[in-house]
Amino acid sequence: MAEPLLAAFGVTKSFGPVEVLHGVDFTVQRGEVHALVGENGAGKSTLMKILSGFHQPTSGAVRVDGRPMSFSGIGTAEAAGVVLIHQEFNLAEHLTVEENIFLGRELRRGPFLDKRAMRERSRAVLAELECPVDPRARVRDLAVSERQMVEIAKAMSREVRVLIMDEPTAVLTGTESAVLFGLIRRLRDQGVGIVYTSHKLDEVRTITDRVTVLRDGHHIATRPTAELTEDGIAQLMVGRAISDLFPAKTPPAPDAPVVLEVLGIDVPGWVRGAGFDLRRGEILGFAGLIGAGRTELAEGLLGLRRRTAGTLSRNGEPLRVRRLEDAVAAGIAYLTEDRKGKGLLLAKGLQSNLTLLALDRYGRIFVDERREAAALERAVTEFDIRVRTLDVPVGSLSGGNQQKLLLAKTMQVDPEILIVDEPTRGIDIGTKQQIYRFLHEFARRGGSVILISSEMPEIIGLSHRVVVMRSGVVTGILEGDDVEEGEIVRYATGLKGRASLRSSSRTPEGDAHDAVGHA
């Protein structure tokens, strides 16, 4: 095999006394897409940050074209053609798209910025990504998937030799992901080396040439992708066979009471006349295209968005919810889809985050920190939150451990109804299995779950019934043998369901372009 374009040999990395990478080897060749996979906390992000100059290795070597390189920062790595697309957006939200794309390396005409040239080049790279965003738009006004495309455009505007992609499709629609895959193939054909990290193992099988698996900071295996099945990759990641990813469904009792009834809900601009009921012991899935209004409906029910019509009933009694505290008082808790922006305080510790929703239970005037600490120890054990020490900031945890902490925080209020929005986005298969089993057990013990997910296997594998939405309208409620992909897609795309949808002119962002929730 030819000299690797980019290589790490015997790389270790320690943070204080804790070593998180243990003598890892990794190479990427010219014209190769090399997957880097592992559970949350396996060391993938640390290795990528070393390869891209964000971290320095404690020992070992990084080489480009066979020559030892010591990147003093991301700037020197990018100068060598090694560019990282962060999973967490690295954008200045108050600036425009074009200003972000050229931030720190602005084009000039004499002493002045050449705004016309930057706009034209920005427009060209966005067009290559089939992204219709105006280069003059402010990043803060963009949808999440559009921001991800801007991150990719920002990387593509450089002279790239090695492109490192950290969960690039986590927030993209199906159509956007397909465009990205086409771009990756073109770059590969041009000789660019690509490091691709994703928890979506079907993507790994589709787009990559080789797979390297890390586990607990150790290199486990590097193999041609063609030699591995998705189950084989998962088994290497977790060190055991992954079977029965979804627990066997335990349907609610035939006479299970309705614990929540929703009638005629309107959320201005998003939801019209939505209604459904939720039974005790049930997992009720919500499926639909991106922009169908599922999250907005949930936020309207919880008082997080303004609603202008509709009624709620809890155990047969009228329920008035003006704000989230009213919902919590009624035994309803919400796990947001945006754990970093809305769910957790990343600069704070685990203890402060865990008890934030239920502070009144830990003291009125002063917080009983001893009780808080005891609650954290229980949560770490119950939810298997893997952390070096309990006093680290939440932002330093892996995505899966952050999600488990968010779930533990949500459960602090002892809810009877749990609304979870994209509960496994961006986390590994082992952690997904843990969360699936938690939701199953919660429902089996008499709790009720509303599950909003864009992953079709998740909706089908967990839900007893499925509410399908399109353009802010409930088009169907499926149960039994109808809870299958083809039927869900028919209702989500308007082939079946309320006839009024065919004449509806409202099409939320992304609605017409996405494929329904494929994992």
Sequence and secondary structure as in RCSB ss.txt:
>XXXX:A:sequence
MAEPLLAAFGVTKSFGPVEVLHGVDFTVQRGEVHALVGENGAGKSTLMKILSGFHQPTSGAVRVDGRPMSFSGIG
TAEAAGVVLIHQEFNLAEHLTVEENIFLGRELRRGPFLDKRAMRERSRAVLAELECPVDPRARVRDLAVSERQMV
EIAKAMSREVRVLIMDEPTAVLTGTESAVLFGLIRRLRDQGVGIVYTSHKLDEVRTITDRVTVLRDGHHIATRPT
AELTEDGIAQLMVGRAISDLFPAKTPPAPDAPVVLEVLGIDVPGWVRGAGFDLRRGEILGFAGLIGAGRTELAEG
LLGLRRRTAGTLSRNGEPLRVRRLEDAVAAGIAYLTEDRKGKGLLLAKGLQSNLTLLALDRYGRIFVDERREAAA
LERAVTEFDIRVRTLDVPVGSLSGGNQQKLLLAKTMQVDPEILIVDEPTRGIDIGTKQQIYRFLHEFARRGGSVI
LISSEMPEIIGLSHRVVVMRSGVVTGILEGDDVEEGEIVRYATGLKGRASLRSSSRTPEGDAHDAVGHA
>XXXX:A:secstr
    SEEEEEEEEEETTEEEEEEEEEEE TT EEEEE STTSSHHHHHHHHTTSS  SEEEEEETTEEE  SSHH
HHHHTTEEEE SS    TTSBHHHHHTTTS  EETTEE HHHHHHHHHHHHHHTT    TTSBGGGS HHHHHHH
HHHHHHTS  SEEEEESTTTT  HHHHHHHHHHHHHHHHTT EEEEE S HHHHHHH SEEEEEETTEEEEEEEG
GG  HHHHHHHHHTS    SS       TT  EEEEEEEEEETTTEEEEEEEEETT EEEEEE TTSSHHHHHHH
HTTSS   EEEEEETTEEE  SSHHHHHHTTEEEE S IIIII  TTSBHHHHHTGGGGGGG SSS  HHHHHHH
HHHHHHHTT   S TTSBGGGS HHHHHHHHHHHHHTT  SEEEEESTTTT  HHHHHHHHHHHHHHHHTT EEE
EE S HHHHHHH SEEEEEETTEEEEEEEGGG SHHHHHHHHTTSSS GGGGG     TTTTT  S   
